[in-house]
Structure formats: C-alpha cells, structure tokens
Amino acid sequence: MRMRPTLSWTPTEDLPPGTTDLEPVADALSAGGVLVLSGAGISTESGIPDYRGEGGSLSRHTPMTYQDFVSGAQARRRYWARSHLGWRTFGRARPNAGHRVVAALGRHGSLLGVITQNVDGLHQAAGSEGVVELHGSLERVVCLSCGVFSPRRELARRLEEANAGFEPVAAGINPDGDADLTDEQVGDFRVVPCSHCGGILKPDVVFFGEAVPPRRVEHCRELVRDATSLLVLGSSLTVMSGLRFVRQAAQAGKPVLIVNRDPTRGDQHALTRVALPLGAALTTVADRLNVPVDGRAPA
C-alpha cells in the first residue's frame, strides 16, 4: 500500500510558540537514552536546502513521486538527468556542526540511536553509527526487475559515458538530490538500464507516494519503545513517515523535544520546540554537557 503524498501542512490550531531555552534538551541528553529523528533542516548548513523552511525547495520544485517514476520512460529520463546533475553537487556536501554534534553525542553515550529522514548520508560521514535511513540513501541504486543493488558511483560513471558533454546549469539543488532543470536542458539525456538484467534502475530512496518498508518502520518503532525521549532535529514532521514516531513517543508518555526554527506538525505533542539554528543550538548543548566534538574541547 502506497501513501498519498503530503507536500505541505498548514496549522489548524494554535500551537505553543518556539523558545530559545535549550535546558530541556540538555537535561534529556544528560539522562541518556535519547533517540534522534532528523530531517532536511539539519543539512541546510551543508548547502542542501530543505523542503519547507524559508527558501525551501517546495516553493519552486515538486519532488518526484513513485507513480510518476514508473509511469513512463520520459518521466525517468527527466528524473535521471536532473538527479545525475544533482549528484555531482550533492556528493560534494560535507557534514556540518549539527551532524558532528550528533555523532559526538552518540560516542558520548547520550543517544540510543539516530533515525534520519534524509538521503544524503551526512550523519554517517560525520561518524554516527547504526543510523536508520528511513527514506533510503542516494548512495545506492536498485533494479525494479531483478532487485539487485549497486553503488550510485557506478551508475554515475555509466551515465557520464552515455551522456558525454552533458553540462547544463541548474537553477538549484533539492533535498532529494534532484537538480532544477527545464525540459529543454534535459533534452535527449540517455538513461542506462540495469547491467544485470536490463531492467529499470531506481535510486534506493522512498519517493513521495511510496511506502517505507514495513520492517524498517517496525525497527524504528522498537527504537522509540526503548528510548527515554525523542529529539527531533530539523524536521517539519509534515509527512506521516516521521510524525508517527512522535505520536508514538507522546502516547507512551515519553518527552518529545523539537529543535526547528519553524512550527512543526508535531508541536502539539512536544514538551518544547527550540526555535534556533541547529548547528549553533547543538554546539551550545554539547558545550554545556562537556561533550568534545571532533576533538574540540568544550568552550
């Protein structure tokens, strides 16, 4: 069963205002057993825009849906041309302070685990271990016919060979690694098939309108059950794939803490929402807890 895409959310009730008080976040991390749920907002300081914040990509870009991707060859040509160009920029992104602090908190023993809605691999690049990639990863490609997985870098090489001279200038890059290109820029971009069976290749990510694999969802639910609190970092919680874990934690009486500059769909379930830039906020928390980040002694 595939979910209907939810691209936007408008508050229907008065939500508690955001705060700048980081004490509840520091207290939760000091107690340990915290489960992190991160969204696109944690990667904006790495140069990857989010979907819905100020200047978010949804204002100019409609993400690819699963239904569009499987609808025909032209849709896949458009996707792979845009994604191939986006991959060149996306692959150069580096972890920022927020990612590095999360990794440091994991090493310090404050975290039970990390669930990320992002597909950029930056948590792992920063040193976090055992990250659950809720929506998959752009680092992998899967064949829809034979099910074989292969590295994205291998596909990138094949696409480069098949499209020599493909050098359009994109208007922007989006959180899913998709570049903004016109149909004229896409042109007659050549899509390559699976090298094993000749089938259709798809990035190993959950497109809008596609369901998260049930086993992955259940694993995340187990983490929520085992956690002492849930810390949401940089997610608007617009899509149910992440919001359900906030609701689960709240129903179990576990504190939900959110660090996000804008209101979220989960605010009504949260003990607090800290409306501060993520990198600075998490660095401040690490300093308060005397947690060294990347070998840097706390201030």
Number of C-alpha atoms within 10 A of each C-alpha: 7 11 13 12 16 11 13 11 13 9 10 7 7 7 14 13 12 18 13 14 14 20 12 15 24 18 13 20 24 17 13 19 20 28 26 25 26 28 24 25 27 28 27 21 19 18 17 24 24 26 26 19 20 11 11 18 20 17 11 13 15 13 20 17 16 17 14 17 18 14 11 10 13 15 14 20 19 22 21 25 26 24 23 20 23 22 22 13 15 23 15 9 18 18 20 19 21 26 26 23 29 26 22 22 25 23 16 16 15 20 26 20 23 26 22 25 23 27 22 25 20 21 29 15 15 20 19 21 14 13 15 18 20 23 23 22 19 23 18 17 22 20 21 15 13 14 15 14 16 18 14 19 15 13 21 16 11 15 19 15 11 14 16 9 8 16 9 14 11 15 10 17 24 24 25 25 24 23 26 22 21 13 11 8 17 17 12 13 18 17 20 17 15 21 14 11 12 12 16 19 24 23 22 20 21 20 21 22 17 17 17 19 12 9 9 15 18 11 13 22 16 11 21 24 16 13 20 21 27 31 23 27 25 26 31 29 23 17 19 14 16 24 19 15 22 29 18 16 21 19 11 11 12 20 22 27 25 30 30 23 22 17 23 22 19 24 21 17 21 21 15 22 30 24 19 18 18 25 18 13 20 24 21 17 21 22 16 16 17 13 21 18 20 13 8 8 11 15 11
